């Protein structure tokens, strides 16, 4: 296990913790995170809306959203 493992925020009752990248992607949509956001920007917006996810899962969710958007022909611009 990495010594840089991220710990969850406290108190736990006040936060949502999506289980996987698909759920994080749904939260990104609900929070209005643009498709071209980087993981740091996305995490800030998620946390401001009461959702916590580790950096790796947020990065996976952003890649998944971008890939899905490209395949469906939609974009934010």
Biopython code that builds the backbone (N, CA, C, O; Angstrom):
import numpy as np
from Bio.PDB.StructureBuilder import StructureBuilder

atoms = [
    (1, "UNK", "N", (0.846, -1.175, 0.000)),
    (1, "UNK", "CA", (0.000, 0.000, 0.000)),
    (1, "UNK", "C", (0.894, 1.241, 0.000)),
    (1, "UNK", "O", (1.942, 1.265, 0.644)),
    (2, "UNK", "N", (0.476, 2.238, -0.709)),
    (2, "UNK", "CA", (1.239, 3.472, -0.834)),
    (2, "UNK", "C", (1.209, 4.277, 0.464)),
    (2, "UNK", "O", (0.200, 4.299, 1.168)),
    (3, "UNK", "N", (2.328, 4.936, 0.770)),
    (3, "UNK", "CA", (2.343, 5.824, 1.941)),
    (3, "UNK", "C", (1.565, 7.103, 1.660)),
    (3, "UNK", "O", (1.278, 7.880, 2.571)),
    (4, "UNK", "N", (1.228, 7.312, 0.387)),
    (4, "UNK", "CA", (0.497, 8.514, -0.012)),
    (4, "UNK", "C", (-0.999, 8.260, -0.167)),
    (4, "UNK", "O", (-1.697, 9.037, -0.818)),
    (5, "UNK", "N", (-1.482, 7.198, 0.418)),
    (5, "UNK", "CA", (-2.896, 6.842, 0.326)),
    (5, "UNK", "C", (-3.745, 7.986, 0.862)),
    (5, "UNK", "O", (-3.474, 8.529, 1.933)),
    (6, "UNK", "N", (-4.753, 8.337, 0.119)),
    (6, "UNK", "CA", (-5.645, 9.416, 0.532)),
    (6, "UNK", "C", (-6.622, 8.903, 1.583)),
    (6, "UNK", "O", (-7.121, 7.783, 1.473)),
    (7, "UNK", "N", (-6.891, 9.696, 2.578)),
    (7, "UNK", "CA", (-7.857, 9.307, 3.600)),
    (7, "UNK", "C", (-9.162, 10.062, 3.375)),
    (7, "UNK", "O", (-9.173, 11.183, 2.867)),
    (8, "UNK", "N", (-10.231, 9.436, 3.758)),
    (8, "UNK", "CA", (-11.555, 10.042, 3.591)),
    (8, "UNK", "C", (-11.747, 11.187, 4.564)),
    (8, "UNK", "O", (-11.180, 11.185, 5.657)),
    (9, "UNK", "N", (-12.553, 12.172, 4.164)),
    (9, "UNK", "CA", (-12.804, 13.320, 5.049)),
    (9, "UNK", "C", (-13.723, 12.940, 6.213)),
    (9, "UNK", "O", (-14.441, 11.941, 6.162)),
    (10, "UNK", "N", (-13.679, 13.734, 7.222)),
    (10, "UNK", "CA", (-14.525, 13.536, 8.396)),
    (10, "UNK", "C", (-15.467, 14.726, 8.525)),
    (10, "UNK", "O", (-15.098, 15.800, 8.050)),
    (11, "UNK", "N", (-16.610, 14.633, 9.105)),
    (11, "UNK", "CA", (-17.306, 13.416, 9.488)),
    (11, "UNK", "C", (-17.911, 12.733, 8.264)),
    (11, "UNK", "O", (-18.392, 13.396, 7.345)),
    (12, "UNK", "N", (-17.882, 11.433, 8.263)),
    (12, "UNK", "CA", (-18.304, 10.640, 7.107)),
    (12, "UNK", "C", (-19.763, 10.860, 6.731)),
    (12, "UNK", "O", (-20.114, 10.761, 5.555)),
    (13, "UNK", "N", (-20.609, 11.152, 7.692)),
    (13, "UNK", "CA", (-22.049, 11.303, 7.419)),
    (13, "UNK", "C", (-22.348, 12.455, 6.471)),
    (13, "UNK", "O", (-23.394, 12.470, 5.822)),
    (14, "UNK", "N", (-21.440, 13.416, 6.386)),
    (14, "UNK", "CA", (-21.690, 14.607, 5.578)),
    (14, "UNK", "C", (-21.213, 14.473, 4.135)),
    (14, "UNK", "O", (-21.330, 15.425, 3.364)),
    (15, "UNK", "N", (-20.685, 13.324, 3.756)),
    (15, "UNK", "CA", (-20.104, 13.145, 2.423)),
    (15, "UNK", "C", (-20.742, 11.987, 1.681)),
    (15, "UNK", "O", (-21.209, 11.024, 2.288)),
    (16, "UNK", "N", (-20.756, 12.094, 0.351)),
    (16, "UNK", "CA", (-21.137, 10.974, -0.517)),
    (16, "UNK", "C", (-19.846, 10.350, -1.034)),
    (16, "UNK", "O", (-18.892, 11.059, -1.354)),
    (17, "UNK", "N", (-19.821, 9.022, -1.114)),
    (17, "UNK", "CA", (-18.644, 8.300, -1.579)),
    (17, "UNK", "C", (-19.047, 7.370, -2.724)),
    (17, "UNK", "O", (-19.447, 6.232, -2.476)),
    (18, "UNK", "N", (-18.949, 7.833, -3.967)),
    (18, "UNK", "CA", (-19.291, 6.959, -5.092)),
    (18, "UNK", "C", (-18.410, 5.709, -5.079)),
    (18, "UNK", "O", (-17.255, 5.757, -4.658)),
    (19, "UNK", "N", (-18.971, 4.584, -5.548)),
    (19, "UNK", "CA", (-18.277, 3.299, -5.464)),
    (19, "UNK", "C", (-17.278, 3.060, -6.581)),
    (19, "UNK", "O", (-16.313, 2.319, -6.395)),
    (20, "UNK", "N", (-17.492, 3.677, -7.746)),
    (20, "UNK", "CA", (-16.627, 3.393, -8.890)),
    (20, "UNK", "C", (-16.594, 4.597, -9.840)),
    (20, "UNK", "O", (-17.261, 5.606, -9.611)),
    (21, "UNK", "N", (-15.808, 4.468, -10.903)),
    (21, "UNK", "CA", (-15.642, 5.578, -11.853)),
    (21, "UNK", "C", (-16.956, 5.963, -12.525)),
    (21, "UNK", "O", (-17.181, 7.141, -12.801)),
    (22, "UNK", "N", (-17.825, 4.994, -12.793)),
    (22, "UNK", "CA", (-19.114, 5.313, -13.416)),
    (22, "UNK", "C", (-19.948, 6.204, -12.502)),
    (22, "UNK", "O", (-20.553, 7.173, -12.962)),
    (23, "UNK", "N", (-19.982, 5.884, -11.214)),
    (23, "UNK", "CA", (-20.739, 6.714, -10.268)),
    (23, "UNK", "C", (-20.103, 8.091, -10.108)),
    (23, "UNK", "O", (-20.810, 9.088, -9.961)),
    (24, "UNK", "N", (-18.772, 8.150, -10.136)),
    (24, "UNK", "CA", (-18.096, 9.450, -10.069)),
    (24, "UNK", "C", (-18.437, 10.268, -11.312)),
    (24, "UNK", "O", (-18.665, 11.474, -11.216)),
    (25, "UNK", "N", (-18.474, 9.621, -12.477)),
    (25, "UNK", "CA", (-18.832, 10.326, -13.716)),
    (25, "UNK", "C", (-20.241, 10.912, -13.617)),
    (25, "UNK", "O", (-20.485, 12.024, -14.085)),
    (26, "UNK", "N", (-21.158, 10.176, -13.016)),
    (26, "UNK", "CA", (-22.519, 10.695, -12.818)),
    (26, "UNK", "C", (-22.491, 11.924, -11.905)),
    (26, "UNK", "O", (-23.184, 12.908, -12.162)),
    (27, "UNK", "N", (-21.691, 11.862, -10.845)),
    (27, "UNK", "CA", (-21.560, 13.005, -9.946)),
    (27, "UNK", "C", (-20.940, 14.201, -10.673)),
    (27, "UNK", "O", (-21.341, 15.343, -10.449)),
    (28, "UNK", "N", (-19.959, 13.936, -11.546)),
    (28, "UNK", "CA", (-19.340, 15.018, -12.321)),
    (28, "UNK", "C", (-20.387, 15.723, -13.169)),
    (28, "UNK", "O", (-20.396, 16.950, -13.263)),
    (29, "UNK", "N", (-21.272, 14.939, -13.790)),
    (29, "UNK", "CA", (-22.350, 15.525, -14.591)),
    (29, "UNK", "C", (-23.286, 16.355, -13.716)),
    (29, "UNK", "O", (-23.651, 17.474, -14.077)),
    (30, "UNK", "N", (-23.675, 15.802, -12.561)),
    (30, "UNK", "CA", (-24.583, 16.514, -11.661)),
    (30, "UNK", "C", (-23.983, 17.812, -11.137)),
    (30, "UNK", "O", (-24.701, 18.786, -10.912)),
    (31, "UNK", "N", (-22.669, 17.824, -10.943)),
    (31, "UNK", "CA", (-21.984, 19.016, -10.426)),
    (31, "UNK", "C", (-21.624, 20.005, -11.524)),
    (31, "UNK", "O", (-21.120, 21.089, -11.230)),
    (32, "UNK", "N", (-21.871, 19.658, -12.779)),
    (32, "UNK", "CA", (-21.589, 20.565, -13.875)),
    (32, "UNK", "C", (-20.118, 20.691, -14.216)),
    (32, "UNK", "O", (-19.684, 21.730, -14.711)),
    (33, "UNK", "N", (-19.349, 19.650, -13.958)),
    (33, "UNK", "CA", (-17.916, 19.679, -14.268)),
    (33, "UNK", "C", (-17.749, 19.573, -15.779)),
    (33, "UNK", "O", (-18.256, 18.629, -16.385)),
    (34, "UNK", "N", (-17.046, 20.524, -16.404)),
    (34, "UNK", "CA", (-16.872, 20.476, -17.863)),
    (34, "UNK", "C", (-16.026, 19.276, -18.296)),
    (34, "UNK", "O", (-15.213, 18.764, -17.527)),
    (35, "UNK", "N", (-16.230, 18.841, -19.530)),
    (35, "UNK", "CA", (-15.506, 17.685, -20.054)),
    (35, "UNK", "C", (-14.004, 17.912, -20.111)),
    (35, "UNK", "O", (-13.234, 16.956, -20.021)),
    (36, "UNK", "N", (-13.575, 19.158, -20.258)),
    (36, "UNK", "CA", (-12.141, 19.426, -20.372)),
    (36, "UNK", "C", (-11.480, 19.753, -19.033)),
    (36, "UNK", "O", (-10.339, 20.215, -19.008)),
    (37, "UNK", "N", (-12.174, 19.522, -17.930)),
    (37, "UNK", "CA", (-11.594, 19.772, -16.610)),
    (37, "UNK", "C", (-10.489, 18.761, -16.325)),
    (37, "UNK", "O", (-10.546, 17.616, -16.774)),
    (38, "UNK", "N", (-9.489, 19.200, -15.576)),
    (38, "UNK", "CA", (-8.461, 18.249, -15.155)),
    (38, "UNK", "C", (-8.895, 17.632, -13.815)),
    (38, "UNK", "O", (-9.820, 18.135, -13.179)),
    (39, "UNK", "N", (-8.238, 16.553, -13.384)),
    (39, "UNK", "CA", (-8.665, 15.888, -12.142)),
    (39, "UNK", "C", (-8.689, 16.801, -10.917)),
    (39, "UNK", "O", (-9.579, 16.671, -10.076)),
    (40, "UNK", "N", (-7.739, 17.711, -10.800)),
    (40, "UNK", "CA", (-7.726, 18.614, -9.640)),
    (40, "UNK", "C", (-8.955, 19.523, -9.648)),
    (40, "UNK", "O", (-9.591, 19.714, -8.612)),
    (41, "UNK", "N", (-9.291, 20.082, -10.809)),
    (41, "UNK", "CA", (-10.476, 20.940, -10.908)),
    (41, "UNK", "C", (-11.742, 20.146, -10.598)),
    (41, "UNK", "O", (-12.629, 20.619, -9.887)),
    (42, "UNK", "N", (-11.810, 18.941, -11.139)),
    (42, "UNK", "CA", (-12.988, 18.102, -10.923)),
    (42, "UNK", "C", (-13.153, 17.766, -9.448)),
    (42, "UNK", "O", (-14.267, 17.809, -8.926)),
    (43, "UNK", "N", (-12.064, 17.433, -8.771)),
    (43, "UNK", "CA", (-12.154, 17.101, -7.345)),
    (43, "UNK", "C", (-12.631, 18.283, -6.523)),
    (43, "UNK", "O", (-13.415, 18.108, -5.590)),
    (44, "UNK", "N", (-12.172, 19.481, -6.850)),
    (44, "UNK", "CA", (-12.613, 20.674, -6.116)),
    (44, "UNK", "C", (-14.125, 20.835, -6.254)),
    (44, "UNK", "O", (-14.823, 21.056, -5.265)),
    (45, "UNK", "N", (-14.623, 20.722, -7.480)),
    (45, "UNK", "CA", (-16.065, 20.879, -7.697)),
    (45, "UNK", "C", (-16.858, 19.770, -7.015)),
    (45, "UNK", "O", (-17.925, 20.021, -6.455)),
    (46, "UNK", "N", (-16.341, 18.548, -7.060)),
    (46, "UNK", "CA", (-17.013, 17.447, -6.366)),
    (46, "UNK", "C", (-17.065, 17.715, -4.861)),
    (46, "UNK", "O", (-18.117, 17.578, -4.237)),
    (47, "UNK", "N", (-15.928, 18.096, -4.286)),
    (47, "UNK", "CA", (-15.879, 18.322, -2.849)),
    (47, "UNK", "C", (-16.755, 19.486, -2.413)),
    (47, "UNK", "O", (-17.341, 19.450, -1.331)),
    (48, "UNK", "N", (-16.850, 20.515, -3.241)),
    (48, "UNK", "CA", (-17.749, 21.626, -2.919)),
    (48, "UNK", "C", (-19.205, 21.181, -2.899)),
    (48, "UNK", "O", (-20.045, 21.818, -2.263)),
    (49, "UNK", "N", (-19.501, 20.091, -3.592)),
    (49, "UNK", "CA", (-20.860, 19.550, -3.637)),
    (49, "UNK", "C", (-21.044, 18.347, -2.722)),
    (49, "UNK", "O", (-22.052, 17.647, -2.818)),
    (50, "UNK", "N", (-20.073, 18.097, -1.829)),
    (50, "UNK", "CA", (-20.231, 17.041, -0.831)),
    (50, "UNK", "C", (-19.916, 15.645, -1.303)),
    (50, "UNK", "O", (-20.366, 14.677, -0.690)),
    (51, "UNK", "N", (-19.153, 15.506, -2.379)),
    (51, "UNK", "CA", (-18.774, 14.190, -2.887)),
    (51, "UNK", "C", (-17.265, 14.046, -2.806)),
    (51, "UNK", "O", (-16.521, 14.940, -3.207)),
    (52, "UNK", "N", (-16.821, 12.908, -2.282)),
    (52, "UNK", "CA", (-15.387, 12.663, -2.181)),
    (52, "UNK", "C", (-15.025, 11.416, -2.975)),
    (52, "UNK", "O", (-15.692, 10.386, -2.876)),
    (53, "UNK", "N", (-13.964, 11.523, -3.761)),
    (53, "UNK", "CA", (-13.419, 10.381, -4.503)),
    (53, "UNK", "C", (-11.912, 10.583, -4.615)),
    (53, "UNK", "O", (-11.439, 11.717, -4.701)),
    (54, "UNK", "N", (-11.169, 9.502, -4.614)),
    (54, "UNK", "CA", (-9.713, 9.627, -4.709)),
    (54, "UNK", "C", (-9.314, 10.083, -6.117)),
    (54, "UNK", "O", (-10.085, 9.957, -7.068)),
    (55, "UNK", "N", (-8.098, 10.612, -6.224)),
    (55, "UNK", "CA", (-7.608, 11.177, -7.488)),
    (55, "UNK", "C", (-7.669, 10.194, -8.640)),
    (55, "UNK", "O", (-8.078, 10.555, -9.743)),
    (56, "UNK", "N", (-7.267, 8.956, -8.398)),
    (56, "UNK", "CA", (-7.228, 7.968, -9.479)),
    (56, "UNK", "C", (-8.622, 7.689, -10.040)),
    (56, "UNK", "O", (-8.784, 7.570, -11.255)),
    (57, "UNK", "N", (-9.607, 7.585, -9.190)),
    (57, "UNK", "CA", (-10.974, 7.309, -9.645)),
    (57, "UNK", "C", (-11.550, 8.512, -10.391)),
    (57, "UNK", "O", (-12.264, 8.343, -11.380)),
    (58, "UNK", "N", (-11.245, 9.720, -9.925)),
    (58, "UNK", "CA", (-11.702, 10.921, -10.627)),
    (58, "UNK", "C", (-11.070, 10.981, -12.019)),
    (58, "UNK", "O", (-11.752, 11.296, -12.994)),
    (59, "UNK", "N", (-9.784, 10.685, -12.114)),
    (59, "UNK", "CA", (-9.106, 10.685, -13.416)),
    (59, "UNK", "C", (-9.723, 9.646, -14.345)),
    (59, "UNK", "O", (-9.927, 9.919, -15.528)),
    (60, "UNK", "N", (-10.026, 8.446, -13.820)),
    (60, "UNK", "CA", (-10.690, 7.404, -14.623)),
    (60, "UNK", "C", (-12.061, 7.872, -15.095)),
    (60, "UNK", "O", (-12.431, 7.661, -16.250)),
    (61, "UNK", "N", (-12.810, 8.505, -14.206)),
    (61, "UNK", "CA", (-14.146, 8.996, -14.558)),
    (61, "UNK", "C", (-14.077, 10.069, -15.636)),
    (61, "UNK", "O", (-14.909, 10.094, -16.543)),
    (62, "UNK", "N", (-13.098, 10.948, -15.542)),
    (62, "UNK", "CA", (-12.947, 11.988, -16.566)),
    (62, "UNK", "C", (-12.608, 11.366, -17.927)),
    (62, "UNK", "O", (-13.152, 11.781, -18.950)),
    (63, "UNK", "N", (-11.717, 10.377, -17.938)),
    (63, "UNK", "CA", (-11.397, 9.690, -19.198)),
    (63, "UNK", "C", (-12.622, 8.986, -19.767)),
    (63, "UNK", "O", (-12.862, 9.023, -20.974)),
    (64, "UNK", "N", (-13.396, 8.346, -18.895)),
    (64, "UNK", "CA", (-14.592, 7.629, -19.325)),
    (64, "UNK", "C", (-15.605, 8.602, -19.927)),
    (64, "UNK", "O", (-16.183, 8.321, -20.978)),
    (65, "UNK", "N", (-15.826, 9.753, -19.265)),
    (65, "UNK", "CA", (-16.762, 10.759, -19.787)),
    (65, "UNK", "C", (-16.295, 11.298, -21.135)),
    (65, "UNK", "O", (-17.099, 11.466, -22.053)),
    (66, "UNK", "N", (-15.005, 11.568, -21.253)),
    (66, "UNK", "CA", (-14.466, 12.098, -22.511)),
    (66, "UNK", "C", (-14.639, 11.085, -23.631)),
    (66, "UNK", "O", (-15.059, 11.437, -24.734)),
    (67, "UNK", "N", (-14.317, 9.835, -23.350)),
    (67, "UNK", "CA", (-14.462, 8.776, -24.352)),
    (67, "UNK", "C", (-15.926, 8.610, -24.759)),
    (67, "UNK", "O", (-16.232, 8.487, -25.945)),
    (68, "UNK", "N", (-16.819, 8.608, -23.790)),
    (68, "UNK", "CA", (-18.249, 8.465, -24.066)),
    (68, "UNK", "C", (-18.763, 9.641, -24.881)),
    (68, "UNK", "O", (-19.545, 9.458, -25.813)),
    (69, "UNK", "N", (-18.331, 10.842, -24.535)),
    (69, "UNK", "CA", (-18.738, 12.042, -25.259)),
    (69, "UNK", "C", (-18.247, 12.014, -26.697)),
    (69, "UNK", "O", (-18.978, 12.388, -27.614)),
    (70, "UNK", "N", (-17.020, 11.576, -26.896)),
    (70, "UNK", "CA", (-16.444, 11.498, -28.243)),
    (70, "UNK", "C", (-17.215, 10.483, -29.083)),
    (70, "UNK", "O", (-17.502, 10.725, -30.255)),
    (71, "UNK", "N", (-17.548, 9.346, -28.474)),
    (71, "UNK", "CA", (-18.270, 8.307, -29.212)),
    (71, "UNK", "C", (-19.676, 8.749, -29.587)),
    (71, "UNK", "O", (-20.187, 8.380, -30.644)),
    (72, "UNK", "N", (-20.310, 9.551, -28.709)),
    (72, "UNK", "CA", (-21.688, 9.981, -28.991)),
    (72, "UNK", "C", (-21.752, 11.275, -29.789)),
    (72, "UNK", "O", (-22.823, 11.679, -30.241)),
    (73, "UNK", "N", (-20.591, 11.933, -29.964)),
    (73, "UNK", "CA", (-20.559, 13.149, -30.775)),
    (73, "UNK", "C", (-20.944, 14.410, -30.046)),
    (73, "UNK", "O", (-21.144, 15.450, -30.674)),
    (74, "UNK", "N", (-21.056, 14.340, -28.701)),
    (74, "UNK", "CA", (-21.402, 15.526, -27.914)),
    (74, "UNK", "C", (-20.155, 16.158, -27.350)),
    (74, "UNK", "O", (-19.131, 15.500, -27.165)),
    (75, "UNK", "N", (-20.255, 17.462, -27.077)),
    (75, "UNK", "CA", (-19.166, 18.164, -26.388)),
    (75, "UNK", "C", (-19.753, 19.329, -25.606)),
    (75, "UNK", "O", (-20.899, 19.719, -25.827)),
    (76, "UNK", "N", (-18.967, 19.882, -24.694)),
    (76, "UNK", "CA", (-19.425, 21.026, -23.901)),
    (76, "UNK", "C", (-19.394, 22.323, -24.677)),
    (76, "UNK", "O", (-20.096, 23.267, -24.315)),
    (77, "UNK", "N", (-18.605, 22.401, -25.729)),
    (77, "UNK", "CA", (-18.479, 23.672, -26.440)),
    (77, "UNK", "C", (-19.518, 23.853, -27.506)),
    (77, "UNK", "O", (-19.532, 24.879, -28.186)),
]
sb = StructureBuilder()
sb.init_structure("model")
sb.init_model(0)
sb.init_chain("A")
sb.init_seg("    ")
for serial, (resi, resn, name, xyz) in enumerate(atoms, 1):
    if name == "N":
        sb.init_residue(resn, " ", resi, " ")
    sb.init_atom(name, np.array(xyz, "f"), 0.0, 1.0, " ", f" {name:<3s}", serial, name[0])
structure = sb.get_structure()
